[in-house]
């Protein structure tokens, strides 16, 4: 515990009342709070943010360094602002830059009440001795029925933690000697809750010792999306240069899996360093090309026609009454009023979308497509379409084969698309929506895109690093199909490394109540990186998937479906797209049609 915390020695003054806060004895059990639960902001005892003009006013890490208030403002993280991260709504401290704005975890009891599917913290760790390895501690969730359970909270270091999992990255540190150009990062970390239990309070982890501190800025219960089903999704795969676009409108084409009487959309500013300004947005059914069926329906965001999405954050539109058919194309139009030089993007859409000319203004309300003179083959900003009702969703977690690379453009012949049609055509299991969490070039255990900065690499951060955002935070997720690993093998990962990564991913999903279905890795002999050694490692990983000892709830044998019986190390020629790595339309259809739908529902 850092010496000199006000609450540890004399209480804290909050709202004119002195609160006697007694630090728990080091010998006290973590699940027995020794003081009354208080709102998190009443426990703040550390100041992390300073004005650039007075950089020595805050001491986040015990060595005189702090975050820049101006950097936070430039990122859209203004005091008191609600920041949506991984489907949780967290409030950036109202006091940030003026008085204590975070609490150094030392067993304090936080008043946090209600039901939720998970508990999300906005955190970072610090060390007075310079960048460290991060801090892990064990706290306790206490429920209204008197039960409790421990949780583990791991906070990366604010200066040395990974870019791939950050909530926001800032370009400077403030110190008493002035400002220094060095990246600072904050993290959203989510831990599971007992479903169906109502939370009464949360005990923060105890003091980890003199070498490091664990700072908590915000905490929130992530509410289940009752009454909604994920119908379409695309994961952010990188942050790339565009245009620049200036006062233009995007008209993005997306394909639904499940239908419903209403809809809401999700926009994300993942990996960005500055807010994304959205002027207006609409949604409509596609007639053809960029033309809509009738007048597009305006979207609002907390009652307003536009919104600003903070760096690293997401926003959901307000629900709209729009009957959304299953297996249909929607047009989502987004007006960008300012100048945009780089965007978070899903790069392999296998779908043509549209863009109006520079300076053409807000074209979101136009039913016709004449204003959309440019085309896109990516999906910027838009990451989800949810529909009212329905039984929830299956998430297809994978790489380029799941993403649809080498399938026919604009035809929706990815294997998750075919699976969605099969689910709608039967009544034996729920007619789940199917959301596609595939990213071309993605790996399980290693990042392709580093997690921050403008880059031409759109292979995404690793599955382990994107799991919370891209899978667990998907609306209505019930079952996850993991079909991934060939890129790890092609780029040199050992079978043991990949198996450990798949085990970890499956365990995290099951811990959060997901049904987990593993799929064997398809063959790829003939592709330049699919060497004989890679084939040996693929066979070892597939042996694990087929007999995982309970890591998966069920298994799909995609390898057996697409391989050539006469030469099992390669794809059957009738299923090969021609590059020997990606199945074509026929192979993707065969994979989807081979799935025993009962395995998706248990």
C-alpha positions in Angstrom: 0.0 0.0 0.0 1.4 3.4 -1.0 2.2 5.5 2.0 0.0 8.6 2.6 -3.3 7.6 1.2 -5.8 9.9 2.8 -8.5 7.3 3.5 -6.1 4.9 5.1 -5.1 7.4 7.8 -7.9 9.9 8.5 -11.0 9.2 6.5 -12.1 11.1 3.4 -14.4 14.1 3.0 -17.1 13.5 0.4 -20.1 15.7 -0.1 -19.3 17.5 3.2 -19.4 14.4 5.2 -16.3 12.7 6.7 -16.4 9.0 6.2 -14.4 6.8 8.5 -12.9 4.3 6.2 -10.8 1.6 7.9 -8.4 -0.4 5.8 -8.9 -4.2 6.2 -6.4 -6.1 8.2 -4.0 -8.0 6.0 -5.2 -11.1 7.7 -8.9 -10.4 7.0 -10.5 -12.8 4.5 -11.0 -11.0 1.1 -14.8 -11.9 1.1 -15.5 -10.2 4.4 -15.7 -6.4 3.9 -14.6 -4.4 7.0 -16.4 -1.2 6.1 -19.7 -0.1 4.6 -20.0 -0.4 0.8 -19.7 3.0 -0.8 -20.0 4.3 -4.4 -16.7 4.0 -6.2 -16.2 7.7 -6.6 -16.5 8.2 -2.8 -13.4 5.9 -2.4 -11.2 7.8 -4.9 -7.8 8.4 -3.2 -5.4 9.0 -6.1 -5.2 11.6 -8.8 -4.2 10.3 -12.2 -4.9 13.3 -14.5 -3.1 16.7 -14.6 -3.4 19.8 -16.8 -0.5 20.2 -19.2 0.1 23.6 -17.8 0.5 22.1 -14.3 2.0 18.6 -15.0 3.2 18.1 -11.4 -0.3 18.5 -9.9 -1.1 14.8 -10.1 0.9 11.7 -9.1 -0.6 8.6 -10.6 2.3 6.2 -10.1 4.0 7.3 -6.9 6.9 8.7 -9.0 5.2 11.9 -10.1 3.9 10.9 -13.5 0.3 11.3 -14.7 -2.1 11.4 -17.6 -2.6 14.5 -19.7 -6.1 16.1 -19.4 -5.6 17.5 -22.9 -4.8 14.1 -24.3 -8.0 12.7 -22.8 -10.0 15.6 -24.2 -8.6 15.0 -27.6 -9.6 11.3 -27.3 -13.1 12.3 -26.4 -12.8 11.1 -22.8 -14.2 14.1 -21.1 -15.0 14.2 -17.3 -18.3 12.6 -16.5 -18.7 11.1 -20.0 -20.3 7.6 -20.4 -17.8 5.4 -22.4 -19.2 2.2 -23.8 -16.6 -0.6 -23.9 -17.3 -4.2 -24.8 -21.1 -3.7 -24.3 -20.5 -2.2 -20.8 -21.3 1.4 -20.0 -18.6 3.0 -17.8 -18.4 6.6 -16.7 -15.1 8.4 -16.9 -14.6 10.1 -13.5 -16.3 13.5 -13.3 -13.4 14.6 -11.1 -10.7 13.7 -13.6 -8.1 16.5 -13.7 -9.5 18.4 -10.7 -9.3 16.0 -7.6 -8.9 12.3 -6.9 -10.2 10.3 -9.9 -9.3 6.7 -9.1 -9.0 4.3 -6.2 -5.9 2.3 -5.4 -7.3 -1.2 -4.7 -6.7 -2.3 -1.1 -9.8 -4.3 -0.2 -12.3 -1.5 -0.3 -16.0 -2.4 -0.7 -17.8 -0.8 -3.6 -21.5 -0.4 -3.6 -22.6 -1.9 -6.9 -26.0 -3.4 -7.1 -28.1 -5.2 -9.7 -28.0 -8.1 -12.1 -25.6 -8.5 -15.0 -23.8 -11.1 -17.1 -20.4 -9.7 -16.2 -18.6 -7.1 -14.2 -16.3 -4.6 -16.1 -13.6 -2.5 -14.6 -11.7 0.4 -16.1 -8.3 -0.1 -14.7 -4.5 0.1 -15.0 -1.6 -0.7 -12.8 1.4 1.5 -12.0 4.8 1.2 -10.3 7.0 3.9 -8.7 10.0 2.1 -10.1 9.0 2.5 -13.8 7.0 0.3 -16.2 6.2 -3.1 -14.8 4.5 -6.3 -15.8 1.1 -5.4 -14.5 -0.8 -6.4 -11.3 -3.2 -9.2 -10.5 -5.3 -9.4 -7.4 -8.3 -11.4 -6.1 -11.4 -9.7 -4.9 -14.9 -10.8 -4.1 -18.4 -10.3 -5.5 -21.1 -10.4 -2.9 -24.7 -11.2 -3.8 -28.0 -10.1 -2.2 -28.8 -13.7 -1.2 -25.7 -13.8 1.0 -23.5 -15.9 -1.3 -20.2 -14.7 -2.7 -17.4 -15.8 -5.0 -13.9 -14.6 -5.7 -12.8 -13.0 -8.9 -9.3 -12.3 -10.4 -8.6 -8.8 -11.7 -5.5 -8.4 -13.8 -4.5 -4.8 -14.7 -1.8 -4.3 -17.3 0.8 -1.6 -16.6 -0.3 1.9 -17.8 3.0 2.5 -19.6 4.1 -1.0 -20.7 0.8 -3.0 -21.1 -0.2 -4.4 -24.5 -1.7 -2.1 -27.1 -3.9 -5.0 -28.4 -6.2 -5.0 -25.4 -6.2 -1.3 -24.4 -9.4 0.7 -24.0 -7.6 4.0 -24.9 -4.0 5.0 -25.6 -2.7 8.5 -25.0 0.5 9.9 -26.5 2.1 11.7 -23.5 3.0 11.4 -19.8 3.0 14.5 -17.6 5.7 14.8 -15.0 6.9 17.5 -12.6 9.7 18.2 -15.0 7.3 18.6 -17.9 5.5 16.6 -20.5 7.2 13.5 -22.1 6.2 11.8 -25.3 5.5 8.2 -24.1 2.3 6.2 -24.6 0.0 5.7 -21.6 -2.9 3.2 -21.7 -6.0 2.3 -19.8 -7.8 -1.0 -19.9 -11.4 -2.4 -19.7 -11.2 -5.8 -17.9 -14.3 -8.0 -17.5 -14.9 -10.8 -15.0 -17.8 -13.3 -14.9 -20.7 -13.1 -12.5 -23.0 -15.8 -11.3 -26.0 -15.6 -13.6 -29.4 -15.0 -12.0 -27.8 -13.6 -8.8 -28.2 -10.0 -7.8 -25.0 -8.2 -6.9 -24.9 -6.4 -3.6 -21.3 -5.1 -3.5 -17.9 -5.8 -4.8 -14.7 -6.0 -2.7 -11.7 -4.8 -4.6 -8.5 -6.8 -4.5 -6.1 -6.2 -1.6 -2.8 -4.3 -1.7 -0.4 -6.2 -4.0 2.6 -4.8 -2.1 5.1 -1.9 -2.5 6.2 -2.7 -6.1 2.9 -1.8 -7.8 -0.6 -0.5 -7.4 -3.9 -1.5 -9.1 -6.0 1.6 -10.0 -9.7 1.4 -10.6 -11.4 4.4 -12.4 -14.8 2.9 -13.0 -16.9 -0.3 -12.6 -20.1 -1.4 -14.1 -22.4 -4.4 -14.3 -22.8 -5.4 -18.0 -26.5 -5.9 -18.6 -27.7 -8.8 -20.8 -29.3 -7.5 -24.1 -32.7 -8.9 -23.2 -35.0 -9.0 -26.2 -32.3 -8.7 -28.8 -30.6 -11.1 -31.2 -27.4 -10.4 -33.1 -28.2 -10.6 -36.8 -25.0 -9.4 -38.5 -21.5 -8.5 -37.2 -18.1 -7.6 -38.5 -15.0 -7.2 -36.3 -12.6 -4.4 -36.5 -9.4 -5.8 -38.1 -7.2 -2.7 -38.2 -6.9 1.1 -38.5 -6.2 2.2 -42.0 -5.7 5.4 -44.0 -8.6 6.5 -46.2 -9.3 9.3 -48.6 -9.1 11.5 -46.7 -12.9 11.6 -46.6 -14.4 15.0 -46.1 -18.2 15.8 -45.6 -19.2 12.5 -47.3 -21.7 9.7 -46.7 -21.0 6.0 -46.5 -23.7 3.6 -47.6 -22.7 0.2 -46.3 -24.4 -3.0 -47.5 -24.8 -5.8 -44.8 -26.7 -9.1 -44.9 -29.0 -10.2 -42.1 -29.2 -13.7 -40.6 -32.2 -13.4 -38.2 -35.1 -11.0 -38.8 -37.3 -9.0 -36.4 -39.7 -6.1 -36.0 -37.1 -3.6 -35.0 -33.4 -3.0 -35.1 -30.5 -1.2 -33.5 -26.9 -0.7 -34.9 -23.5 -0.7 -33.3 -20.7 1.6 -34.4 -17.1 1.3 -33.0 -14.1 3.5 -33.0 -11.7 0.6 -32.1 -8.0 1.3 -32.2 -8.5 5.1 -32.8 -6.7 7.9 -31.1 -9.4 10.6 -31.7 -13.2 10.6 -31.6 -15.3 9.7 -34.7 -17.9 12.3 -35.5 -21.1 11.0 -36.9 -23.5 13.6 -38.4 -26.5 11.5 -39.2 -27.2 7.8 -39.9 -30.1 5.9 -41.5 -31.0 2.3 -42.2 -33.1 0.9 -45.0 -33.7 -2.3 -47.0 -31.7 -2.5 -50.2 -33.5 -2.3 -53.5 -30.5 -2.7 -55.7 -27.0 -1.2 -55.6 -27.0 1.9 -53.4 -30.8 2.4 -53.9 -33.1 1.8 -50.9 -36.6 0.4 -50.8 -38.5 3.5 -49.7 -37.2 6.2 -47.5 -34.3 5.3 -45.2 -35.3 5.3 -41.5 -33.3 7.9 -39.4 -31.2 6.6 -36.5 -30.8 8.5 -33.2 -28.2 8.1 -30.5 -29.6 8.8 -27.0 -32.3 10.9 -28.7 -29.9 12.9 -30.9 -29.5 12.6 -34.7 -25.7 12.3 -34.5 -23.0 11.2 -32.1 -19.3 11.4 -31.3 -17.7 8.0 -30.6 -14.7 8.4 -28.2 -11.4 6.8 -29.1 -11.6 3.1 -28.5 -15.3 3.1 -27.6 -18.6 2.0 -29.2 -22.1 3.4 -29.4 -25.5 1.7 -30.0 -28.2 3.5 -31.9 -31.6 3.9 -30.3 -34.0 1.1 -31.4 -36.0 1.9 -34.5 -39.2 0.3 -35.7 -38.2 -1.3 -39.0 -39.4 -4.7 -40.0 -36.1 -6.5 -40.8 -36.4 -9.6 -42.9 -34.1 -12.6 -42.4 -31.6 -13.2 -45.3 -31.9 -9.7 -46.6 -29.6 -6.8 -47.4 -29.7 -3.6 -45.5 -28.2 -0.2 -46.4 -26.6 1.6 -43.4 -25.8 5.2 -44.3 -23.4 7.2 -42.2 -22.6 10.9 -42.8 -19.1 11.9 -41.8 -19.3 15.8 -41.5 -15.6 16.4 -40.9 -12.4 15.3 -42.5 -11.4 11.6 -41.8 -8.0 10.4 -42.7 -8.0 7.0 -41.0 -10.7 4.6 -39.9 -11.2 1.4 -37.9 -12.1 -1.1 -40.6 -13.1 -4.7 -41.4 -11.1 -5.1 -44.5 -12.4 -8.2 -46.2 -16.1 -7.6 -46.7 -16.6 -9.7 -49.9 -19.4 -7.2 -50.4 -19.6 -3.9 -52.4 -20.7 -0.8 -50.5 -20.9 2.8 -51.6 -19.5 6.3 -50.9 -20.7 9.7 -52.0 -18.3 12.3 -53.4 -16.0 14.5 -51.3 -17.9 17.6 -50.1 -21.3 16.1 -51.1 -22.7 16.4 -47.6 -25.4 14.4 -45.8 -27.0 12.0 -48.2 -28.2 9.6 -45.6 -32.0 10.3 -46.2 -31.9 9.8 -50.0 -33.7 6.7 -51.2 -31.9 6.8 -54.5 -28.3 5.8 -55.1 -27.2 8.4 -57.6 -25.2 10.4 -55.1 -23.1 7.4 -54.3 -20.5 7.6 -57.0 -17.7 5.6 -55.3 -17.5 2.1 -54.0 -16.0 0.4 -51.0 -15.0 -3.3 -50.3 -14.6 -2.7 -46.5 -16.9 -2.0 -43.6 -15.7 1.1 -41.6 -17.1 1.9 -38.2 -20.2 -0.4 -38.4 -19.7 -3.6 -36.4 -23.2 -4.9 -35.6 -26.9 -5.1 -36.4 -29.3 -6.4 -33.8 -33.0 -7.3 -34.3 -35.8 -7.4 -31.8 -36.8 -10.8 -30.3 -35.3 -14.1 -31.4 -33.5 -16.8 -29.4 -30.0 -15.4 -29.5 -27.0 -16.0 -31.7 -24.3 -18.4 -32.8 -20.9 -16.7 -33.2 -18.6 -18.0 -35.9 -15.1 -17.3 -34.6 -12.4 -17.7 -37.2 -10.1 -16.4 -39.9 -10.3 -15.8 -43.7 -12.2 -19.0 -44.3 -15.0 -17.8 -42.0 -14.7 -14.2 -43.2 -15.6 -15.5 -46.7 -12.4 -14.9 -48.6 -12.6 -16.4 -52.1 -16.4 -16.8 -51.9 -18.4 -15.0 -54.6 -18.6 -11.2 -54.0 -22.0 -9.8 -53.1 -23.6 -13.3 -53.0 -23.5 -14.1 -49.2 -22.1 -17.6 -49.6 -19.8 -17.6 -46.6 -20.3 -20.8 -44.5 -22.0 -18.8 -41.7 -24.5 -17.4 -44.2 -25.3 -20.9 -45.3 -25.6 -22.0 -41.7 -28.0 -19.2 -41.0 -30.3 -20.3 -43.8 -30.3 -23.9 -42.5 -31.2 -22.7 -39.0 -34.2 -20.8 -40.4 -35.4 -23.7 -42.4 -35.8 -26.1 -39.5 -37.6 -26.3 -36.1 -35.5 -28.9 -34.3 -33.3 -26.3 -32.6 -33.8 -22.6 -32.0 -33.5 -20.5 -35.2 -30.5 -18.6 -33.9 -29.0 -15.6 -35.7 -25.5 -16.2 -36.9 -22.9 -13.5 -36.5 -19.5 -13.7 -38.3 -16.5 -13.1 -36.1 -14.0 -14.1 -38.8 -11.0 -11.9 -39.6 -8.8 -12.6 -42.6 -5.2 -13.5 -41.6 -6.2 -13.6 -38.0 -4.4 -15.9 -35.5 -5.2 -17.4 -32.1 -2.0 -16.8 -30.2 -0.3 -13.8 -32.0 -1.3 -10.4 -33.1 -1.1 -9.3 -36.7 -2.2 -5.7 -36.3 -0.4 -4.4 -33.2 -3.4 -2.7 -31.6 -2.7 1.0 -32.2 -1.6 3.3 -34.9 -2.3 3.6 -38.6 -1.3 0.4 -40.4 -1.8 -1.5 -43.7 -2.1 -4.7 -41.7 -5.7 -5.7 -41.2 -5.2 -9.1 -39.7 -6.5 -8.0 -36.4 -5.2 -8.6 -32.9 -5.1 -12.3 -31.8 -8.2 -14.2 -30.9 -7.0 -14.2 -27.3 -6.8 -10.4 -27.3 -10.1 -9.8 -29.1 -12.3 -12.4 -27.5 -14.1 -10.0 -25.1 -14.9 -7.4 -27.7 -15.6 -9.6 -30.7 -17.3 -12.6 -29.1 -18.3 -12.3 -25.5 -19.8 -8.8 -26.0 -21.8 -9.9 -29.1 -25.6 -9.4 -28.6 -27.4 -12.6 -27.5 -24.4 -14.9 -28.0 -25.3 -18.4 -26.9 -22.9 -20.7 -28.8 -19.4 -20.1 -30.3 -17.9 -22.2 -33.1 -14.1 -21.9 -33.0 -12.7 -22.7 -36.4 -9.2 -21.2 -36.4 -5.5 -22.0 -36.2 -4.3 -22.5 -39.8 -2.6 -19.1 -39.8 -0.8 -19.8 -36.6 0.5 -23.0 -38.1 1.5 -21.4 -41.4 3.5 -18.8 -39.6 5.4 -21.2 -37.3 3.4 -21.7 -34.1 4.0 -25.1 -32.5 1.1 -27.5 -32.1 1.6 -27.1 -28.3 1.3 -23.3 -28.5 -1.9 -23.5 -30.6 -3.5 -26.2 -28.5 -2.8 -24.1 -25.3 -4.4 -21.1 -27.0 -7.5 -23.0 -28.1 -7.8 -24.4 -24.6 -7.6 -20.9 -23.1 -10.1 -19.5 -25.5 -12.6 -22.3 -24.9 -12.2 -22.1 -21.1 -12.9 -18.3 -21.1 -16.0 -18.8 -23.2 -17.3 -21.6 -21.0 -16.6 -19.6 -17.9 -19.0 -17.0 -19.3 -21.8 -19.5 -20.0 -21.2 -20.0 -23.7 -21.6 -23.4 -25.4 -18.3 -24.0 -27.2 -18.0 -26.0 -30.4 -14.6 -26.8 -31.8 -14.0 -27.3 -35.5 -11.0 -29.1 -37.0 -8.6 -27.2 -39.2 -8.9 -27.7 -43.0 -6.0 -29.0 -45.1 -4.0 -26.6 -47.3 -1.2 -28.5 -49.1 -0.1 -26.7 -52.2 -0.2 -23.2 -50.6 3.3 -21.8 -50.1 3.3 -21.7 -46.3 1.6 -25.1 -45.9 4.7 -27.1 -45.6 5.1 -30.8 -44.6 6.0 -29.6 -41.1 2.9 -27.5 -40.9 0.9 -30.5 -41.9 2.4 -32.6 -39.1 1.4 -29.8 -36.6 -2.1 -29.5 -38.1 -2.7 -33.2 -37.6 -1.6 -32.9 -34.0 -3.9 -30.0 -33.3 -6.8 -31.7 -35.1 -6.2 -34.8 -32.9 -6.6 -32.6 -29.9 -9.8 -31.0 -31.2 -11.4 -34.3 -31.9 -10.5 -35.6 -28.4 -10.0 -32.6 -26.3 -10.9 -34.2 -22.9 -13.8 -31.9 -22.5 -12.4 -28.6 -23.6 -15.2 -28.4 -26.2 -18.9 -29.2 -25.8 -19.1 -30.6 -29.3 -16.9 -30.9 -32.4 -17.4 -30.3 -36.1 -15.0 -32.1 -38.4 -14.5 -29.6 -41.2 -11.2 -31.3 -42.1 -13.0 -34.5 -42.9 -15.6 -32.6 -45.0 -13.3 -30.7 -47.4 -10.2 -32.9 -47.6 -9.4 -35.0 -50.7 -10.0 -38.7 -49.6 -7.2 -39.7 -51.9 -4.8 -37.1 -50.6 -5.9 -35.9 -47.1 -3.4 -33.1 -46.8 -5.1 -31.1 -49.5 -8.6 -29.7 -50.2 -10.7 -31.8 -52.6 -10.3 -30.1 -56.0 -14.1 -29.6 -56.3 -14.1 -27.6 -53.1 -10.8 -25.6 -53.7 -11.1 -22.0 -54.6 -7.8 -22.4 -56.5 -5.4 -21.1 -53.9 -5.3 -24.5 -52.0 -6.1 -22.7 -48.7 -9.6 -21.3 -49.0 -12.6 -23.4 -50.0 -14.7 -21.9 -52.7 -18.5 -21.6 -52.7 -19.0 -25.3 -53.0 -16.6 -26.1 -50.1 -18.1 -23.5 -47.8 -21.6 -24.8 -48.5 -20.4 -28.4 -47.8 -18.9 -27.3 -44.5 -22.2 -25.6 -43.4 -24.4 -28.4 -44.6 -22.3 -30.9 -42.6 -23.1 -29.3 -39.3 -25.4 -31.3 -37.0 -27.5 -28.4 -35.8 -28.2 -30.2 -32.5 -24.5 -29.6 -31.6 -25.2 -25.9 -31.6 -27.9 -26.1 -28.9 -26.7 -28.9 -26.7 
